[in-house]
Amino acid sequence: MEGQMPEDSSRIAKVLARAGVASRREAEVMITAGRVAVNGKRIDSPALNVTPRDRISVDGKPLAAAEPARLWMYHKPLGLVTTTRDEQGRQTVFDALPDDMPRVMSIGRLDLNSEGLLLLTNDGDLKRRLELPSTGWLRRYRVRVNGAPTDDMLAPLRDGVKIEGEQFQPMIVSIDRQQGANAWLTIGIREGKNREIRRAMDHVGLSVNRLIRISYGPFQLGQLAKGAVSEVKSRVLREQLGETAPQDDEVAKGRKPRPAGLKPAGKTPAGPKPSGQKPSGQKPQGKRSPKPDNSGPNPGPRPQRTNTAPRSATGRSAGPGKGMPGKTARPPKTKR
């Protein structure tokens, strides 16, 4: 249709992606293969705008109405490929998902020998949006390499390198610990090129023997069990997809996972307190300065106490009537 298009019109591939049929690119392939019909006429070009009044079918079946965009977190185990079907007959991520899951697409990929957090969605537009480097979300990985890396060795990766003619953006790389012949690193990337981390490590003389994605933007793997799926609440999804993506540093480390990928709530995680500190028994409010800690040894008598026995200079009770109700405390003896 030439000239001005209706305001409610959209490209046919976008409509198919929004309905969860496939990603926009995959939908274009389906169209050129002649699998899509509009108003009973088969089309072979994605250069077509449609409106809600058009009747669309895929493989002879009417296109279902678009559902609200949904997002799931999945802990991908080793040995699964992130494709809908595999030419070599290997098990795919989608084969391993629970039976009650709707049709979903992966946001990005993790290769056969990689594990960790994989985001899944029913919405092709959401998939495309979260995969774009312009989204700016950092993907963090725990990486075990064979060798003894140094900061000087990793410096080129922090500056950005060109590998086989392909430019890699600067990475965030830190050395966590050396463990025998291996070392653990934490690596953050924003692009997600094919086998990006493995190729980058090879470039500086290190071999990756384990790779675990621990976060994708604000969504964290946490303690999500291998093979488990957890849906992100729609409210959280709306918050995180605002115009400004949250800073990854806001995601606290070591905190128990929130199945819905919540932002940190600002509460202290459960667990033992640092040594040398006692619980105050009172929750801090706002950003007020904490009250002085008088929980050290021999803090001395409290001035308001009137129903307990006095204490001597050593801090011991001066008599047997300590803490008994109805007794009036005797005045302390004058020190001679």
C-alpha positions in Angstrom: 0.0 0.0 0.0 1.5 3.3 -1.1 1.3 6.6 0.7 0.2 7.1 4.3 -0.3 4.0 6.4 -2.9 3.6 9.2 -1.6 4.6 12.6 -2.3 1.1 14.0 -0.4 -0.7 11.3 2.8 -2.7 11.9 5.3 -4.7 9.9 4.1 -8.3 9.5 7.3 -9.7 11.0 6.9 -7.5 14.1 3.3 -8.7 14.6 4.4 -12.3 14.4 7.2 -11.7 16.9 4.8 -9.9 19.2 2.5 -12.9 19.1 5.4 -15.2 20.2 5.6 -17.1 16.9 9.3 -16.4 16.4 11.8 -13.7 16.7 11.5 -10.9 14.1 14.4 -12.3 12.0 13.0 -15.8 12.2 9.6 -14.5 11.2 11.1 -12.9 8.1 12.5 -16.3 7.1 9.1 -17.9 7.6 7.5 -15.3 5.4 10.0 -15.8 2.6 9.4 -19.5 2.8 5.7 -18.9 2.1 4.4 -20.1 5.5 2.5 -17.0 6.3 -0.8 -15.8 4.7 -2.7 -12.5 5.1 -6.4 -12.4 4.4 -6.2 -15.8 2.8 -3.3 -14.8 0.5 0.1 -16.3 1.0 2.9 -13.7 1.1 6.6 -14.1 0.4 8.0 -10.7 1.4 8.2 -9.2 4.9 7.8 -5.7 3.4 4.2 -5.6 4.4 2.3 -3.6 7.0 -0.8 -5.1 8.6 -3.5 -3.9 11.0 -5.5 -5.7 13.7 -8.3 -6.0 11.2 -6.2 -8.3 8.9 -6.5 -12.0 9.2 -3.1 -13.7 9.6 -2.3 -17.4 9.5 0.9 -19.4 9.9 1.1 -22.8 8.4 -2.6 -22.7 7.8 -3.5 -21.9 11.5 -4.9 -18.5 12.6 -2.5 -16.3 14.5 -3.4 -16.2 18.1 -3.9 -12.9 19.9 -0.7 -11.5 21.4 -0.2 -12.2 25.0 1.4 -9.8 27.5 5.2 -10.0 27.4 6.5 -12.4 30.0 10.1 -13.2 31.1 11.5 -16.3 32.8 14.9 -17.0 34.4 16.3 -20.5 33.7 19.4 -22.2 35.1 20.8 -23.9 32.1 22.9 -27.0 32.9 25.8 -28.3 30.9 25.2 -30.3 27.8 22.1 -28.5 26.4 22.2 -26.5 23.1 20.3 -23.2 22.9 18.4 -23.9 19.7 14.8 -25.0 19.0 16.1 -28.1 17.2 19.6 -29.6 16.7 20.9 -31.1 13.5 23.0 -33.6 15.5 20.1 -34.7 17.6 21.4 -33.3 20.9 19.0 -32.3 23.6 18.0 -28.7 23.6 17.1 -26.2 26.3 13.5 -26.3 25.1 13.4 -30.1 25.4 14.3 -29.8 29.0 11.8 -27.1 30.0 8.8 -28.0 32.2 5.7 -29.2 30.3 3.6 -26.3 31.5 5.8 -23.7 29.9 4.3 -21.8 26.9 6.3 -21.4 23.7 9.3 -19.3 24.6 12.5 -18.0 22.9 15.9 -17.5 24.5 17.4 -14.1 25.0 20.9 -14.6 23.7 22.5 -18.0 24.0 24.8 -20.1 26.1 26.8 -22.7 24.2 26.8 -26.5 24.9 29.7 -26.2 27.5 28.4 -23.1 29.2 25.9 -23.0 32.1 24.1 -20.5 34.3 21.4 -17.9 33.8 19.4 -17.9 30.5 16.5 -15.5 30.0 13.4 -16.8 28.2 10.5 -14.8 26.8 7.3 -15.3 24.9 7.7 -12.0 23.1 9.9 -11.5 20.1 10.1 -7.7 20.6 11.3 -8.1 24.1 13.8 -10.7 23.0 15.2 -8.3 20.4 15.3 -5.4 22.8 17.2 -7.2 25.5 19.7 -8.6 23.1 20.7 -5.3 21.6 24.1 -3.9 22.8 22.4 -0.5 23.1 20.4 -1.8 26.0 23.6 -1.5 27.9 22.9 -4.3 30.4 26.0 -6.0 31.7 26.2 -9.8 31.6 28.5 -11.2 34.3 30.2 -14.5 34.3 32.3 -16.6 36.6 35.0 -18.1 34.5 37.6 -20.8 35.4 40.7 -20.7 33.2 43.8 -22.9 33.0 46.8 -20.9 33.7 48.0 -18.1 36.1 46.6 -14.8 34.8 48.0 -11.5 35.8 46.6 -8.0 35.6 49.1 -7.2 32.8 48.0 -10.2 30.8 44.3 -9.1 31.1 44.9 -5.4 30.5 44.3 -5.6 26.7 40.8 -7.1 27.3 40.0 -4.1 29.5 40.9 -1.7 26.7 39.1 -3.6 24.0 40.9 -5.9 21.4 40.5 -6.9 17.8 40.3 -10.7 17.3 40.4 -12.1 13.7 39.3 -8.7 12.4 36.4 -8.4 14.9 36.5 -5.6 17.4 35.6 -6.5 21.0 34.3 -3.9 23.4 36.2 -3.4 26.7 35.5 -6.0 29.3 35.4 -5.8 33.0 37.8 -8.5 34.2 38.9 -9.2 37.8 41.0 -12.1 39.2 39.3 -13.8 42.1 41.7 -16.5 43.1 44.3 -18.9 41.9 43.4 -22.6 42.6 46.2 -24.9 41.7 46.7 -24.9 37.9 43.4 -23.0 37.5 42.2 -19.5 38.3 38.7 -18.0 38.8 37.8 -14.8 37.1 34.8 -12.6 37.1 34.1 -11.1 33.7 31.5 -8.6 32.6 30.6 -7.9 28.9 27.9 -5.8 27.2 27.7 -7.3 23.7 27.6 -11.0 23.8 29.3 -11.9 20.6 29.5 -15.6 19.6 31.9 -17.3 22.1 33.2 -13.9 23.1 34.7 -14.8 26.4 36.3 -18.0 25.2 37.9 -16.3 22.2 39.1 -13.4 24.4 40.8 -15.8 26.9 42.4 -17.7 24.0 43.7 -14.3 22.7 45.7 -13.7 25.9 46.9 -17.3 26.3 44.3 -18.7 28.7 42.0 -21.7 28.2 38.4 -21.6 29.6 37.4 -24.9 31.3 34.2 -23.7 33.0 31.9 -20.7 32.3 28.9 -19.8 34.3 26.7 -16.8 33.6 25.6 -15.3 37.0 23.6 -12.3 35.9 22.1 -10.5 32.9 21.5 -6.9 33.7 19.5 -6.8 37.0 18.5 -10.4 36.8 20.6 -12.8 38.9 21.1 -16.5 38.9 21.6 -16.6 42.7 20.6 -20.0 44.2 18.2 -21.0 41.4 18.7 -24.8 41.0 20.1 -26.3 37.8 17.2 -26.9 35.4 14.8 -24.8 37.4 12.7 -22.0 35.9 11.4 -18.9 37.7 9.1 -16.3 36.1 9.8 -12.6 36.6 6.8 -10.7 38.0 5.2 -8.4 35.5 5.6 -5.4 37.9 9.3 -6.1 38.2 9.6 -6.5 34.4 8.0 -3.1 33.9 10.3 -1.4 36.4 13.4 -2.9 34.8 12.4 -2.0 31.3 12.1 1.7 32.0 14.0 4.2 29.8 17.1 4.0 32.1 18.3 0.5 32.8 19.4 -0.1 36.5 23.1 0.0 37.3 24.5 -3.5 37.7 26.5 -2.4 40.7 23.1 -2.0 42.5 22.8 -5.8 42.5 24.1 -7.0 45.8 26.5 -10.0 45.9 25.9 -12.9 48.2 22.2 -12.2 48.7 19.7 -15.0 48.5 18.0 -15.0 45.0 14.6 -13.5 44.6 12.8 -15.9 42.2 11.3 -12.9 40.4 14.6 -11.1 39.9 13.8 -8.3 42.2 16.0 -5.3 42.8 17.8 -5.2 46.1 15.3 -4.1 48.8 17.9 -2.5 51.0 17.6 -5.0 53.8 20.6 -6.8 55.4 20.7 -10.4 54.2 20.2 -13.1 56.7 23.2 -14.8 58.1 25.8 -14.4 60.8 26.9 -10.8 61.7 30.6 -9.9 61.4 32.7 -10.9 64.4 32.9 -8.3 67.2 29.4 -7.0 66.7 26.3 -7.8 68.6 22.8 -7.3 67.4 21.4 -4.0 68.6 17.8 -5.3 68.8 16.7 -2.2 66.9 16.2 -1.7 63.2 17.9 1.4 61.7 15.5 3.9 60.2 16.3 5.8 57.1 19.9 7.0 56.9 20.2 8.1 60.6 23.5 7.6 62.2 23.6 4.5 64.4 23.4 4.9 68.2 26.7 4.4 70.1 27.4 0.8 70.7 27.7 0.2 74.5 27.8 -3.6 74.2 31.5 -3.8 75.0 32.8 -5.3 78.2 31.8 -3.6 81.5 29.8 -0.8 80.1 29.0 0.5 83.6 25.7 1.1 85.3 22.8 2.5 83.4 21.7 5.8 84.9 17.9 5.1 84.8 18.0 1.8 86.7 16.6 2.2 90.2 15.4 -1.3 91.1 18.7 -3.1 90.9 21.6 -3.5 93.3 24.5 -1.1 92.8 27.7 -2.2 91.2 31.2 -1.8 92.5 34.1 -0.5 90.6 34.8 -4.0 89.3 31.3 -4.2 87.8 30.1 -6.9 90.2 26.9 -6.7 92.2 27.2 -5.1 95.6 24.6 -7.3 97.2 22.1 -10.2 96.9 19.1 -8.1 96.2 20.0 -7.5 92.5 17.1 -7.1 90.1 14.3 -8.0 92.7 11.1 -6.1 92.3 9.9 -3.8 95.1 13.4 -3.3 96.5 14.8 0.2 96.7 18.4 0.5 95.7 20.8 1.5 98.5 23.1 4.5 97.7 26.5 3.4 96.7 29.2 3.4 99.3 31.6 6.3 99.4 35.0 5.3 98.1 37.6 5.9 100.7 
